Amino acid sequence: EDLEIPSRDRVAAILVAIYAQPIIRVARLTIDRITITNTTTTITLARTPVTLPARVADTIRSWLSEREAGMPPLATPSPWLFPGNPPSRPIGELTLSRRLKHLGIDCNQHRRAALLHLAGEMPAAILADIVGVHINTAAAWAEIAGRPWGNYPTLRGPVEWEG
């Protein structure tokens, strides 16, 4: 972990390079998609909330604290995880992409690598629910990863059909 990299950029990089989010979705992510409790931090990127590992959760909490401290007093707080200028609008995707590019993170390349990795680790239906891609896209990534998950029901255990 490089503490020289601002928390905002670390969070954006994590969302692209680990959670396979397109930069446009990262730029428009709202803080209500993050839930922090005493024991867990979750983020909902598509339909299914994902519990974040401790280091990622710490980075997100750090950014949220910095974000809040740096916000001008507004009648309505900014809903955006990455507020733009003005804070009532999200950061521009091109601006965020350039920030990450400056750190050596090519958003498209890193997102594809993350999708390939995730597609090899979980069934396409789960990938689609967590990452927010279409099921056909998730299935295509699973094929590329060499894990078509055709045997997924057998991995879950016995299924008994009444009929």
C-alpha positions as YAML, in Angstrom:
chain: A
units: angstrom
residues:
- id: 1
  name: GLU
  ca: [0.00, 0.00, 0.00]
- id: 2
  name: ASP
  ca: [1.45, 3.31, -1.09]
- id: 3
  name: LEU
  ca: [0.35, 6.05, 1.26]
- id: 4
  name: GLU
  ca: [1.72, 8.62, -1.20]
- id: 5
  name: ILE
  ca: [-1.22, 7.81, -3.45]
- id: 6
  name: PRO
  ca: [-4.27, 9.76, -2.34]
- id: 7
  name: SER
  ca: [-7.06, 7.67, -0.82]
- id: 8
  name: ARG
  ca: [-9.45, 8.81, -3.55]
- id: 9
  name: ASP
  ca: [-7.20, 7.39, -6.25]
- id: 10
  name: ARG
  ca: [-6.55, 4.17, -4.32]
- id: 11
  name: VAL
  ca: [-10.29, 3.58, -3.96]
- id: 12
  name: ALA
  ca: [-10.92, 4.26, -7.64]
- id: 13
  name: ALA
  ca: [-8.02, 1.96, -8.62]
- id: 14
  name: ILE
  ca: [-9.36, -0.83, -6.39]
- id: 15
  name: LEU
  ca: [-12.81, -0.55, -7.95]
- id: 16
  name: VAL
  ca: [-11.36, -0.81, -11.46]
- id: 17
  name: ALA
  ca: [-8.48, -3.26, -10.98]
- id: 18
  name: ILE
  ca: [-9.97, -5.62, -8.38]
- id: 19
  name: TYR
  ca: [-13.74, -5.27, -8.72]
- id: 20
  name: ALA
  ca: [-13.72, -4.88, -12.54]
- id: 21
  name: GLN
  ca: [-15.81, -1.72, -12.61]
- id: 22
  name: PRO
  ca: [-15.83, 0.47, -15.73]
- id: 23
  name: ILE
  ca: [-14.50, 3.94, -15.03]
- id: 24
  name: ILE
  ca: [-17.86, 5.54, -15.91]
- id: 25
  name: ARG
  ca: [-19.56, 3.50, -13.18]
- id: 26
  name: VAL
  ca: [-16.79, 4.30, -10.69]
- id: 27
  name: ALA
  ca: [-17.11, 8.02, -11.43]
- id: 28
  name: ARG
  ca: [-20.88, 7.89, -10.83]
- id: 29
  name: LEU
  ca: [-20.87, 5.68, -7.75]
- id: 30
  name: THR
  ca: [-22.89, 7.11, -4.86]
- id: 31
  name: ILE
  ca: [-22.00, 6.78, -1.20]
- id: 32
  name: ASP
  ca: [-25.30, 5.09, -0.43]
- id: 33
  name: ARG
  ca: [-23.86, 2.01, -2.16]
- id: 34
  name: ILE
  ca: [-21.45, 1.60, 0.77]
- id: 35
  name: THR
  ca: [-22.61, 0.23, 4.12]
- id: 36
  name: ILE
  ca: [-20.38, 0.42, 7.16]
- id: 37
  name: THR
  ca: [-21.19, -1.43, 10.38]
- id: 38
  name: ASN
  ca: [-19.09, -2.20, 13.46]
- id: 39
  name: THR
  ca: [-17.89, -5.44, 11.90]
- id: 40
  name: THR
  ca: [-18.13, -5.13, 8.11]
- id: 41
  name: THR
  ca: [-18.00, -2.77, 5.18]
- id: 42
  name: THR
  ca: [-19.95, -3.71, 2.08]
- id: 43
  name: ILE
  ca: [-20.30, -2.17, -1.34]
- id: 44
  name: THR
  ca: [-23.09, -2.83, -3.79]
- id: 45
  name: LEU
  ca: [-21.78, -2.49, -7.32]
- id: 46
  name: ALA
  ca: [-24.68, -4.23, -9.04]
- id: 47
  name: ARG
  ca: [-27.37, -6.28, -7.29]
- id: 48
  name: THR
  ca: [-25.38, -8.19, -4.68]
- id: 49
  name: PRO
  ca: [-23.53, -6.46, -1.82]
- id: 50
  name: VAL
  ca: [-19.89, -7.49, -1.50]
- id: 51
  name: THR
  ca: [-18.20, -7.64, 1.90]
- id: 52
  name: LEU
  ca: [-14.85, -5.93, 1.57]
- id: 53
  name: PRO
  ca: [-11.60, -7.31, 2.96]
- id: 54
  name: ALA
  ca: [-10.23, -5.32, 5.91]
- id: 55
  name: ARG
  ca: [-7.52, -3.46, 3.97]
- id: 56
  name: VAL
  ca: [-9.94, -2.42, 1.23]
- id: 57
  name: ALA
  ca: [-12.55, -1.43, 3.82]
- id: 58
  name: ASP
  ca: [-9.94, 0.65, 5.67]
- id: 59
  name: THR
  ca: [-8.99, 2.44, 2.43]
- id: 60
  name: ILE
  ca: [-12.62, 3.22, 1.65]
- id: 61
  name: ARG
  ca: [-13.33, 4.43, 5.18]
- id: 62
  name: SER
  ca: [-10.22, 6.62, 5.01]
- id: 63
  name: TRP
  ca: [-11.39, 8.16, 1.72]
- id: 64
  name: LEU
  ca: [-14.90, 8.73, 3.09]
- id: 65
  name: SER
  ca: [-13.43, 10.59, 6.10]
- id: 66
  name: GLU
  ca: [-11.18, 12.71, 3.88]
- id: 67
  name: ARG
  ca: [-14.03, 13.34, 1.47]
- id: 68
  name: GLU
  ca: [-16.33, 14.52, 4.24]
- id: 69
  name: ALA
  ca: [-13.67, 16.73, 5.83]
- id: 70
  name: GLY
  ca: [-12.86, 18.37, 2.50]
- id: 71
  name: MET
  ca: [-16.44, 19.10, 1.45]
- id: 72
  name: PRO
  ca: [-17.65, 22.68, 1.53]
- id: 73
  name: PRO
  ca: [-20.72, 23.28, 3.66]
- id: 74
  name: LEU
  ca: [-23.67, 22.55, 1.43]
- id: 75
  name: ALA
  ca: [-27.38, 22.65, 1.98]
- id: 76
  name: THR
  ca: [-27.52, 19.19, 0.42]
- id: 77
  name: PRO
  ca: [-24.51, 16.90, 0.94]
- id: 78
  name: SER
  ca: [-22.99, 15.43, -2.21]
- id: 79
  name: PRO
  ca: [-24.22, 11.91, -2.90]
- id: 80
  name: TRP
  ca: [-21.17, 11.04, -5.02]
- id: 81
  name: LEU
  ca: [-18.31, 8.87, -3.80]
- id: 82
  name: PHE
  ca: [-16.08, 10.98, -6.04]
- id: 83
  name: PRO
  ca: [-17.60, 14.48, -6.09]
- id: 84
  name: GLY
  ca: [-16.73, 16.72, -8.98]
- id: 85
  name: ASN
  ca: [-16.59, 20.46, -9.29]
- id: 86
  name: PRO
  ca: [-19.18, 21.48, -8.19]
- id: 87
  name: PRO
  ca: [-19.66, 18.70, -5.59]
- id: 88
  name: SER
  ca: [-23.29, 18.33, -6.63]
- id: 89
  name: ARG
  ca: [-22.00, 16.55, -9.75]
- id: 90
  name: PRO
  ca: [-19.82, 13.44, -9.98]
- id: 91
  name: ILE
  ca: [-16.20, 13.65, -11.05]
- id: 92
  name: GLY
  ca: [-15.83, 13.33, -14.81]
- id: 93
  name: GLU
  ca: [-14.89, 9.88, -16.01]
- id: 94
  name: LEU
  ca: [-12.11, 11.32, -18.19]
- id: 95
  name: THR
  ca: [-10.69, 13.24, -15.22]
- id: 96
  name: LEU
  ca: [-10.75, 10.13, -13.03]
- id: 97
  name: SER
  ca: [-9.29, 7.98, -15.81]
- id: 98
  name: ARG
  ca: [-6.44, 10.46, -16.29]
- id: 99
  name: ARG
  ca: [-5.71, 10.48, -12.55]
- id: 100
  name: LEU
  ca: [-5.39, 6.69, -12.61]
- id: 101
  name: LYS
  ca: [-3.39, 6.71, -15.85]
- id: 102
  name: HIS
  ca: [-0.93, 9.07, -14.15]
- id: 103
  name: LEU
  ca: [-0.47, 6.34, -11.50]
- id: 104
  name: GLY
  ca: [0.18, 3.74, -14.20]
- id: 105
  name: ILE
  ca: [-3.31, 2.25, -14.21]
- id: 106
  name: ASP
  ca: [-4.84, 1.79, -17.62]
- id: 107
  name: CYS
  ca: [-8.52, 1.46, -16.70]
- id: 108
  name: ASN
  ca: [-9.55, -0.70, -19.66]
- id: 109
  name: GLN
  ca: [-6.56, -3.03, -19.38]
- id: 110
  name: HIS
  ca: [-6.84, -3.44, -15.61]
- id: 111
  name: ARG
  ca: [-10.61, -3.94, -15.75]
- id: 112
  name: ARG
  ca: [-10.22, -6.69, -18.38]
- id: 113
  name: ALA
  ca: [-7.59, -8.40, -16.24]
- id: 114
  name: ALA
  ca: [-9.90, -8.22, -13.21]
- id: 115
  name: LEU
  ca: [-12.83, -9.63, -15.21]
- id: 116
  name: LEU
  ca: [-10.68, -12.50, -16.43]
- id: 117
  name: HIS
  ca: [-9.53, -13.28, -12.90]
- id: 118
  name: LEU
  ca: [-13.00, -13.05, -11.38]
- id: 119
  name: ALA
  ca: [-14.54, -15.13, -14.18]
- id: 120
  name: GLY
  ca: [-12.11, -17.90, -13.32]
- id: 121
  name: GLU
  ca: [-13.05, -17.74, -9.65]
- id: 122
  name: MET
  ca: [-16.87, -17.73, -9.70]
- id: 123
  name: PRO
  ca: [-19.82, -18.80, -11.81]
- id: 124
  name: ALA
  ca: [-20.99, -16.39, -14.51]
- id: 125
  name: ALA
  ca: [-24.33, -15.75, -12.79]
- id: 126
  name: ILE
  ca: [-22.59, -14.65, -9.60]
- id: 127
  name: LEU
  ca: [-20.07, -12.56, -11.54]
- id: 128
  name: ALA
  ca: [-22.95, -10.81, -13.32]
- id: 129
  name: ASP
  ca: [-24.74, -10.11, -10.02]
- id: 130
  name: ILE
  ca: [-21.66, -8.81, -8.24]
- id: 131
  name: VAL
  ca: [-19.86, -6.89, -10.99]
- id: 132
  name: GLY
  ca: [-22.86, -5.71, -12.96]
- id: 133
  name: VAL
  ca: [-22.19, -7.20, -16.37]
- id: 134
  name: HIS
  ca: [-24.78, -9.00, -18.49]
- id: 135
  name: ILE
  ca: [-24.94, -12.75, -17.91]
- id: 136
  name: ASN
  ca: [-23.82, -13.39, -21.51]
- id: 137
  name: THR
  ca: [-20.79, -11.16, -20.98]
- id: 138
  name: ALA
  ca: [-19.97, -12.96, -17.75]
- id: 139
  name: ALA
  ca: [-20.32, -16.35, -19.50]
- id: 140
  name: ALA
  ca: [-18.01, -15.19, -22.29]
- id: 141
  name: TRP
  ca: [-15.39, -14.12, -19.73]
- id: 142
  name: ALA
  ca: [-15.74, -17.50, -18.01]
- id: 143
  name: GLU
  ca: [-15.08, -19.24, -21.33]
- id: 144
  name: ILE
  ca: [-11.99, -17.10, -21.90]
- id: 145
  name: ALA
  ca: [-10.83, -17.88, -18.37]
- id: 146
  name: GLY
  ca: [-11.26, -21.58, -19.10]
- id: 147
  name: ARG
  ca: [-13.95, -21.99, -16.46]
- id: 148
  name: PRO
  ca: [-17.32, -22.21, -18.20]
- id: 149
  name: TRP
  ca: [-18.92, -23.34, -14.94]
- id: 150
  name: GLY
  ca: [-21.15, -25.83, -16.72]
- id: 151
  name: ASN
  ca: [-20.78, -28.10, -13.71]
- id: 152
  name: TYR
  ca: [-21.68, -25.37, -11.21]
- id: 153
  name: PRO
  ca: [-24.86, -27.09, -9.93]
- id: 154
  name: THR
  ca: [-22.85, -30.20, -9.06]
- id: 155
  name: LEU
  ca: [-20.34, -28.10, -7.17]
- id: 156
  name: ARG
  ca: [-23.13, -26.77, -4.96]
- id: 157
  name: GLY
  ca: [-24.17, -30.22, -3.80]
- id: 158
  name: PRO
  ca: [-26.98, -32.59, -4.59]
- id: 159
  name: VAL
  ca: [-30.15, -31.20, -6.05]
- id: 160
  name: GLU
  ca: [-33.34, -33.14, -5.50]
- id: 161
  name: TRP
  ca: [-36.18, -32.67, -7.94]
- id: 162
  name: GLU
  ca: [-39.76, -33.46, -7.01]
- id: 163
  name: GLY
  ca: [-41.76, -34.51, -9.94]
...
